[in-house]
C-alpha cells in the first residue's frame, strides 16, 4: 500500500509492546504480552481498518471498469452503485447476474488472501430485490 517503513514501525510498536492483565475473582493476574492484534476499543483499530478496506474499494472499482462486476443502476439518472460501507460492514450491490455474483465472490477471496482478513460467509447474506 506504499506505507513507509518508519510508519509501519510505529504501528507495530503500538501493537507489539502492550501487555495485559486479567482480574480473577477481583485479584489481578501477572501481566502478559499480547501475541497479536489490537486491544478492543483501541483508537488505532478503525483507522487501520479503513486503510485496508480502501484496497477492497480499489479492487471493486477496477472490477467495475473491467466489466467483471456490473454495478446496480439506481434512479432515473442511473447512478452506478456497487457497494456501501459503514464502520466494518459492507453491502455489495449488483443486478441479479450470476457472473457478477461469482466475480464478487472471487474478488472477496482474493481480498482475503491479500489482506489477511477473513470474510465470514456464514454471517453473510445474499438478498434479491424485485428479481
Beta strands, then each sheet from edge to edge (+ up, - down):
strand 1: 19-20
strand 2: 23-24
strand 3: 27-28
strand 4: 32-33
strand 5: 72-74
strand 6: 79-81
strand 7: 83-86
strand 8: 89-92
sheet 1: 1+ 4-
sheet 2: 2+ 3-
sheet 3: 5+ 6-
sheet 4: 7+ 8-
end
